[in-house]
Amino acid sequence: MAFIKEIRERIDEYFRIVLRSVRDCVPKQVGYFLVQKSQDKLQQDLWHRINSNERIAGMLGEPPSVTERRKQLSATISTLRNALKVIQRDPDITSAGMDGADGELAQELRRMQLEE
């Protein structure tokens, strides 16, 4: 009978420890989720206000001169790519005006055309 009483006391003590642990954890978890929700809401609110403010968006963006230069360079790259396609389609265009080292370039262009 003493053995059963000892086991019962140990189980009761274990139950009290688990109960105290749960009592301590629940408020911590609730607080964590409340803080996390507040952080998310604050972050969304700040993000919305920054994006809706034209002055801040203008300060964070790049200057108009850089934007214009980017457009010009993109157009130049597009033109050069189109020119390269034309040259690769017909390497005879380049071989007429080339000599010496330029002839090697023409041969390389022909080789690339054959590989396609």
C-alpha positions as CSV (number, residue, x, y, z in Angstrom):
1,M,0.0,0.0,0.0
2,A,2.9,2.3,0.7
3,F,4.2,1.8,-2.8
4,I,0.9,2.8,-4.3
5,K,0.7,5.9,-2.1
6,E,4.3,6.9,-3.1
7,I,3.5,6.5,-6.8
8,R,0.3,8.5,-6.3
9,E,2.3,11.3,-4.6
10,R,4.8,11.4,-7.4
11,I,2.1,11.5,-10.1
12,D,0.4,14.3,-8.2
13,E,3.6,16.2,-7.9
14,Y,4.4,15.7,-11.6
15,F,0.9,17.0,-12.4
16,R,1.4,20.1,-10.3
17,I,4.8,20.8,-12.1
18,V,3.2,20.3,-15.5
19,L,0.2,22.5,-14.5
20,R,2.6,25.3,-13.2
21,S,4.6,25.1,-16.5
22,V,1.5,25.4,-18.6
23,R,0.3,28.4,-16.5
24,D,3.6,30.1,-17.1
25,C,3.7,29.3,-20.8
26,V,0.2,30.4,-21.8
27,P,0.6,34.1,-21.0
28,K,4.0,34.1,-22.6
29,Q,2.6,32.7,-25.8
30,V,-0.4,35.0,-25.8
31,G,1.9,38.0,-25.3
32,Y,4.2,36.7,-28.1
33,F,1.3,36.5,-30.6
34,L,-0.1,39.9,-29.5
35,V,3.3,41.5,-30.0
36,Q,3.8,39.7,-33.3
37,K,0.4,40.9,-34.6
38,S,1.2,44.4,-33.5
39,Q,4.6,44.3,-35.3
40,D,2.9,43.1,-38.5
41,K,0.2,45.8,-38.3
42,L,2.8,48.5,-37.6
43,Q,5.0,47.3,-40.5
44,Q,2.1,47.2,-42.9
45,D,0.9,50.7,-41.8
46,L,4.5,52.2,-42.2
47,W,4.9,50.5,-45.6
48,H,1.5,51.9,-46.8
49,R,2.4,55.4,-45.6
50,I,5.8,55.4,-47.2
51,N,4.4,54.2,-50.5
52,S,1.5,56.6,-50.5
53,N,3.7,59.6,-49.7
54,E,5.0,61.1,-53.1
55,R,7.7,63.1,-51.4
56,I,9.3,60.1,-49.7
57,A,8.9,58.0,-52.9
58,G,10.7,60.7,-54.8
59,M,13.5,60.9,-52.4
60,L,14.0,57.1,-52.4
61,G,13.8,56.8,-56.2
62,E,16.7,57.5,-58.6
63,P,17.1,61.0,-60.1
64,P,15.4,61.7,-63.5
65,S,18.7,62.1,-65.2
66,V,19.7,58.6,-64.3
67,T,16.3,57.2,-65.5
68,E,16.8,59.0,-68.8
69,R,20.3,57.7,-69.2
70,R,19.1,54.2,-68.4
71,K,16.5,54.5,-71.2
72,Q,19.1,55.7,-73.7
73,L,21.5,52.9,-72.8
74,S,18.7,50.3,-73.1
75,A,17.9,51.6,-76.5
76,T,21.5,51.5,-77.5
77,I,21.8,47.9,-76.3
78,S,18.7,46.9,-78.2
79,T,20.1,48.5,-81.4
80,L,23.5,46.8,-81.0
81,R,21.8,43.4,-80.4
82,N,19.7,43.8,-83.6
83,A,22.8,44.8,-85.5
84,L,24.6,41.7,-84.2
85,K,21.7,39.5,-85.4
86,V,21.9,41.1,-88.9
87,I,25.7,40.5,-89.0
88,Q,25.3,36.9,-87.8
89,R,22.7,36.2,-90.5
90,D,24.9,37.5,-93.3
91,P,28.6,37.5,-92.5
92,D,29.4,38.4,-96.1
93,I,28.4,42.0,-95.2
94,T,31.4,42.3,-92.9
95,S,33.8,40.3,-95.0
96,A,33.7,42.7,-97.9
97,G,35.2,45.5,-95.8
98,M,37.6,43.4,-93.7
99,D,41.2,42.5,-94.2
100,G,43.8,40.7,-92.0
101,A,42.6,40.4,-88.4
102,D,39.2,41.5,-89.5
103,G,39.1,38.5,-91.9
104,E,39.4,36.2,-88.8
105,L,36.4,37.9,-87.3
106,A,34.4,37.3,-90.5
107,Q,35.4,33.6,-90.3
108,E,34.4,33.4,-86.7
109,L,31.0,35.0,-87.6
110,R,30.5,32.4,-90.4
111,R,31.4,29.6,-88.0
112,M,28.9,30.9,-85.4
113,Q,26.3,31.1,-88.2
114,L,26.9,27.5,-89.1
115,E,26.6,26.4,-85.5
116,E,23.2,27.9,-85.2
